[in-house]
Amino acid sequence: MLAQISTTPSESGFALIDWMVLAGYFAILAITGVLFARRKASSSEDYFLGSRSMPSWAVAVSIVATSLSAVTFIGAPESAYKGDLTYLSTNIGMILAAIVIALIFIPAFYRARSASIYELLETRYGPAARKSASVTFLIGRVLASGARVYAGAIPAAIVLFGVDKETNPQYLIPAIAVLTLVGIVYTLAGGIRSVIWSDVIQFAILIGAALTAIIIIASSINAPLDIVLNQLRSGTADGGSKLTLFDPSFDLKASFSLPACIIGFTLLGIGSYGTDQDLAQRMLTCKDAKQGARSVIAGILLGIPSVAVFLTLGLLLWVFYQRPELTSTQHSISPNESMTVFLHYILTQIPPGVRGLLMAGLFAAGLSSLNSAINAMSAAFISDIYQPIMNARRVEPLSERHLVRVGRLGVIAWGLVLGSFACVCIYWKNSDEQSLIDFALSVMSLAYAGLVGVFFCALFTRRGSSASVIAALIIGFLWMLLSQPFVYNNFAFLERLGVEPYYQIHFTWKLTIGVLLAFSVCSFGSRQPEASRAAPNAA
């Protein structure tokens, strides 16, 4: 069958069967959207938390689907293609983070019984602390999810406008608009339920597409396995092994050195899963804290083989393009940019029909991140900002119907904001020499320094005040923002100060410093009164 529909490397456009496969994918989304829309959300807890009735296994799949995103689909193959397998070792930190979150964070969140995790800070420090943390999350989520939407728009631009158009703003901006529109419409249908169940579907499509690509690439390699492995063992730019899994060096510039994975990625994991409403909201949809803890641990463990699949893709692509004598296709032309190596292979080597399936996997990755982000941002805005302000001005509290309606308006508004920042990321990434993964993770960490520092202070000490929380959040965010390479590149006076080596260190070390700064600033707040001391002890 494949032989009848095979294509040559020069045929990079979509065939009719590819469009049919994509149409089938969007039809599945539409059908599930209609099914969820038939069940109207009766309350804000139903819309944002699924009435705390979601099965932990589905939540776990949703967690890993959202954390993967289009960045992993494109960036993980790039990481292995250019370098080695050390990106996989970042899961050491993520597993450590999952343990901390399961034992300490999630029980505290369930005791708060809120749609927003930031109510815990109100219990400790007052309403101003809750609002400021929620605002910090909203800003950080715009940055992080905007970067993911930008990554998802790269394959969309190729499908819509053709090869070699994926980095041109003229084509990326319309692709971002299309993704944003689809994500908003689908999320409006059924709230967090639709997000989680669509994540389950899209994760299956995502992994199925990647495994299909592995089978096709591996079938084109006709050299014995030992010869292929020998080539990989000396395939990096400096003659090192592309099979290297751990980098034990203390090089502060290395992306995935072991110390950075143990320290920096543990803090990044705590920030992602413990202080970020986007992922933490999923854990709160389980019936109790034990189920929520189980979902985060299972989600992170499921992420390990998932990432390994995409790294394997990168190694196989390196063999295909850099060692063509080991394959049956010895006239393949490697892509100009390593960031788009997987996309290049899909559009020039994959048979029609299968090509459509793989691109559907990419859209699944991009939409999964967008759906969850705008739902979580609307939940945080309604719970932490809108509802407290409006209730303070009214005799009667806001009705549940009103909150659901405003929540849906929030989904639309935050979707538009995310899409707008994704357009900014086009120019931000073009001025930065980082890989796509490093770029996305560094942007994501801007809000986490302050949030992790403040949550640590709330859960592990009796210190802090509303003012010190606000100061810590500001200091953490400014530290991470001003340490970005694009700041150094756009302010000439910094070059005269001789601070270039600092800007070149990996973002995980900047995050570590930022968390320490935020924790210290928050701790300067006065000792909490007796009434507030139960919170950290109980956690």
N, C-alpha and C positions, 0 to 999 in steps of 0.2 A: 504493500500500500504506500509506504513512504517513498519507494522508488518512483511511483507514478506521479507524485506531486513534488518531487525534489526540485530544488532551485540551484542556481549558480551564485557564486559570491557577488556578482555584479547586480543581481536582482534584489534590490534592497527595499522596494516599495511593498506595501501591504497588498495581498491578493484578496479576492472576494471572500474566500473561505476564512481568512484572518478577520475580516470585518464581521463575518457571521459569528465567529467564536466570541469576539468582543461584544457583539450584540447579545449573545446568549448570556454572557457574564452580567451585563447591565440588566438584562431581563430578570435574572435571579435576584439581583438587588431590588428591582422594582416589585417583584412578587412578595419578597420578604417584607419590604416596606409597607405594602398594602395590608399584609397580614397583621403587622404590628399596629398599623393605624386603626384597624378594626377594634382594637382594645384601647379605648380612650383612658388616658391617665386620670385617675380620680382625685389625686392629691399631688402636692409637690414631692412628697416622699416616694410616691409611686413613680413619678416621672424621672426623678433624679437618682433614686436608690432602688428602684424596682421592688418596692415594698419589702426590701431585705429578704428576698425569696430566691435569689439566683443560686444555682448549684456551683459549688466551689471549683469543679473541673472546668466549667464554662468560663468562669471568672479568670482562672489560671491561663486558659488559652487566649482570652481577651488581653490579659496583661502582656503576654509574650508577643502577641500580634501587634499591639500598639508600640511596644518597645523596639521591635524590629524595624518597621517602617521602610519606606523607599530608600532611606539612607543605608540600611543594611543590604538591601537588594542590589544596590549599585556600589556602595562603599566597601563592603566586605570583600567582594571579588577584587576590587581595586587594591585593597590592602595586601592580599595574598599575591596578586599579580606583580605589584611593585616590590613587595618585601617578603614576609614570611607569615607564620601562623601565630605570632605572639599576641595578636588581638584576642585570641580565644582565652588567653590567661587572664583577661580582665574579669572573667567570671569568678575568679577567686574572691575579688572584692565584692562582687554582687552577691555571692553566697553569704559572705560575712554580713553584708547589709541586710539580707533577708532574715537572718537569725535575729539581729537587733530589732528589726521592725516587727517580726512575729511575736517576740517576747515582751517588748516594751511599748512600741508605738500603737499597734492595733488594739490591744486591750484598753489603752487610754482613750482611743477614738470611739470605741463602742460604748464606753461609759458616758461619753459626752452626748450620744444619741442625736447627732446633728447630720444634716446633709453636707456640711462642710467640716473638714478636719481642723479648721482654724478656731472653732469654738473652744477647743482646749486652751488656747492662749487667752481667750476672754475669761475663762474660769480662773486663770492664774493672774492675769495682768490687767483685765478690764476690756471694755469694748473697743477702745482705740487701738490696742495691740492686735485684736482680731481683724479689724478693718485694714490696718497697715500690712499685716501678713497676707491678707487676701489680695490686696492691691499689688503687693510684690509678686505673688503667684501669677496674677493676671498679666502683669508686664513680662515676667519670665516666660509664661506659657505662650504669649504672642511671639516672643523671640524664638523659643525652641520649636514650636509647631510651625511657625512661619518658615524656618529652615527646612523642616521636613516636607512641607508643601512644595517648597522650591525644588527639593530633590525629586518629588513625585512628578513635578511638571516637566522634568527633563525627558523622560520617555514619552510623556503626552505630547510634547512639542515634536518629537520625532514622528510619532504616529500621524499627527495632524498636518505636519508641514514637510516631513522628509528628513533624511540623514544630513548631518552636518549643520542642522539648524538648532540643535539642543542647547547651545550656550549663547545664542543670540537673543538679547532682550526683546527684539521685535517679535519673536515667535514664542518665547517663554512666557511673556505676560498674558497673551490670550490662553495659553495652556493652563496657567495658574487660575485664570478666571473660570475655565470649564470645570476644573477640579473643585474649586470652591463652591460653585453652584450645585454640583452633584452632591457634595458632602453636606451642604446646608439642607437641601431638600430631603435627603435620606434621614438625617438626624432629627428633623422635625417630626417624623412619622410616629415614633414610639418612645422617645426618650432613651434612657440608659439601657432598657431591655433591647431595643433595636440595635444599639451600639454593640453590646456584648455578643448577641447572637450573630450579627453580621461579621463581627471579628472572628468568630468560630468558622464561619463559611470562608472568609477571606484568608484566614490562616491556612486552611486546607488547600485553597487555590495557590497561595504563595509557595508553600513547601512542595506541592505537587509540581508546580512549574519549575522550581529549582532542581528537583530530582530528575525531571524529564530532561533538562539541559545537561545534567551530569551524564546520564545514560547516552545521550547523543554525542557529546564530546568524547567520552571514553571509547565509544565504538569507532571513532575515527583514528584512535591511536593504535598503531599496529606493531609497535616495538614491545619487547618483553618488559615485564614490570620492573625487573632489577635495573635495566638500563634507564628507564624513566626515573626511577628513584635516585639513581646516581646523578642524573642531570639536575634533579631538584636539589640535591645535597650541595651543589656548588653553583646555584643559579642566581644568587643575589648579586647586586652591583659590585660588592666588595669580595665576591667569591665565597660568601658564606652559604649556609644551608637555608633553603626556603622551607624546610620542614621544622625549623626551630620553633619550639613551643614556649619556652621561657627565656627571658633576657634578664640574667641576674645582676646586670650592671647597675650602678648608681648614677648613671648619666641622666641629669635633670632634663635634658632635651629629648630623650628617647620617649616615643609615644607610649610604649607598652612594656617598660621595664618592670621587673617583679616588684620592687618597692612601690612604684607608682600604682601597680595593680592592687597591692595589698592595702595601701593607705588611701591614695587618691580615689580609686574606684569604689572603695567601701563608702567613702563620704558621698561620692556621686550617686551610688545606689541608694543610700539613705535619703538623699535629696530627692531622687526620682520616685521612689516607692513610698517614702515615709512623710515627706513634707510637700509633695506636689499633689494637688487635688485631682489632677487628671488620672493618675494611676491609683492613688489611694481611694478615690471614690468607688472604684470597682470592688475593692475589698470590703467596703461598707455595704455592698449589696447582698452579701452573704447573711445567713440568719443569725450568726453570732461570731464572737471574736475568734473562737477556735477554727471555724470554717474560713474566716478571713485570713488568718495566719497560714492555714494550709494552702490557700490559693496563691499567696505571694511566694511561698517557698516552691510550690509546684511550678509556678510560672517562670521563676528564675532558672530552675533546673531544666525545664523544657527549652529554655532559650539556649542552653549550651549546645545540644546537637543541632538546633536550628541554625545557629551561627556557623557551626562547623560545616554544614552543608554549603553555605555560601563561600566560605574560605576554600573549601575543596574545589568549588567552581573556579575560583581565581587561579589555583595551581594548575588545573587542567587547561585553562585559557592560556596560561604562560607557556605550557608545553605546545599547545596548538599554534601560537603565534611566534614564539621565540625559538622553538625547536621543531620546525615543520618537517624536518627529515624523519621524525619519529611518527608522523601521521600519514594518513592516506591522502590528505589534501595539502600538498607541498607548495601551493601557489597562493596561499592566503596572505592578504595584506593587513598588517596590524594597524589598529586605530591610531590616530594622532594623539589622543589623550587617553591616559590610562583610566581616568574616571569613567569613561564611557565604554570600556572594553567589553563588558557583558552585553550592553545594548548593541554595540557594533556586531558582535557575534550573532546575536538573535536576528538582526535584520539582514545579515549577509550570508549566513550559513544554515540557519534553521529552516526546515521545510514549511511551506504554507500550512496553515491550520495549527500546527504546533507553535509556530511563531505567534499566532494570535493568542494561544493559551499562555505563553510566557509573558506577553505584554499585559494580558489580563492579570497575571500575578503581580506585575509591577503596579498596576492601578489599584489592586487590592491592598498593597502595602501603603500606597499613598493615601487612599481614602480612609483606611483604618485609623491612621494618626489624626486625620482631620476630624472625623466624626467624634472621636472621644474627646479631643481637645475642646471643641466648641460646646459640647454638652457639659464638661466639667467647669469651663469658664462661666457659663451661664449659671450653673448651680452655685458656684462660689459667689458670684455677683449678687444673686437673689438672696442667698442665705446670710451673707456677711455684710452686705452693704445696703441693698434696696429694702429688704424686709425690716431690718432694725430702724432705718430712717423713717419709713412710711408708718410703721406701727407707733413710733414716738409722736407722730403728728395726728393720730387718729384715736378715737375712743374705742371703736371696734377693731379687732385685728383683721388683717387682709384675709379674704376668703381663699380657699385652696384653688378654686377655679381661676381667680385673678392671678395667683402666683404661677400657675401652669401657663396661662396666656402670656404673662410677662417673661416667663422662662423661655418660651418659644421665640419671642421677639429678641431675647438675649442671644439665642442660638444664631439668628440671622445676623445680628449686629457683630458678634464676635467672629463669625465666619468671614464677614467682610473685612474686619480688621486683620485677621490672619492672612487673608489673601493679599492685602495691601503690603504687609511686611514681607511676605514671600517675594514680592517684586523687589523690595529693597535688598533682599539676600542675593539677588542676581549680581548686583554691583559689589556688595560686600565680599562675596566669595571670589569674584574676579580680581579683587585687590589683595587677596590672601593666597599664599602658596600652600596652605594646609591641604591634606587629603579631605575628601568629603566627610568621612567619619569624624576626623578631628575637628573640622569646622563645625559640624552639627553639635557635637558634644560640648565644645567650648562655648558656643552660643547658649546651649541649654544650661550651663553651669552659672550663668550670670546671676540668676536669682537664688541659686541654691546655697551660696556661701552664707548669706544672711539668714535664710530660713533654717538651715541645719544648725547654725550657731544658736539661734533663738530657741528652737525646739530642744536642743541639748540642755540649754539653761533651764527651760521649763520642766523638763523631765528628770534631770539629774541634780538640780540644785534648788535652793529656796531663795535664790537671789533674783534680781531683776525687777523692773517696773515698766509701766506703760511707756514712759519716755525713753528708757534704755533699750526697749524692744525696737521702737521706731528708729533710734539712732543706730542700732546694730544692723537693722535691715538696710538702712541707707549706706552705711560704711561698707557692708559686704557687697552690695550691688556696685557701688562706685569703684571699689577695689578691682572687682572682676572686669568692669567695663574699661577702666583706664589701663588695665594690663593687656588688653587685646592688641595684637600686632598692627591692626589697621590704625590704631591711635598713634603708635610710634611712626608709622609710615606717613601720616598726614600732619604731624607737628614737627617741623624741622628743628626746633630748639631742643627737643629731647635727644637728638643725635649728638649735640654738643655736650650734653651732660654725661655721656658715656654709659648709658643705661641699656644699650642694645642687648647685652647678654641676658639681662633679666627678662626682656620681652621674648626671648627665644626659648625659655624653659617651657616644659609641657604644661598644658592647662591644669592638669591634676594637681601639680604642686602649687599653682596659683590658687586653686580651689582650697587646698589644705591651709594655706596661709589665710585665705579669706574667712574660712570657718573659725580659725583661731582668733582672728580679729573680731568677728561678730560675737563669738562667745564671750570674749573678754569685755567688749563694750556692753553687752547685755548684762553681764555680771556686776557691772558698776552700779546697777540699780539697787535701791535700798532693799534690805532683807524683808521678805514677805511676812505679813501678819499671820497670826495663828490660824485664822480661818482659811488661809490659802495653802497651808502646809500639807494638807492631806493629798493634794493632787500629785506631787512628785513621789511621795512615799507609796501611794496606791499604784502608781504606774510601774 
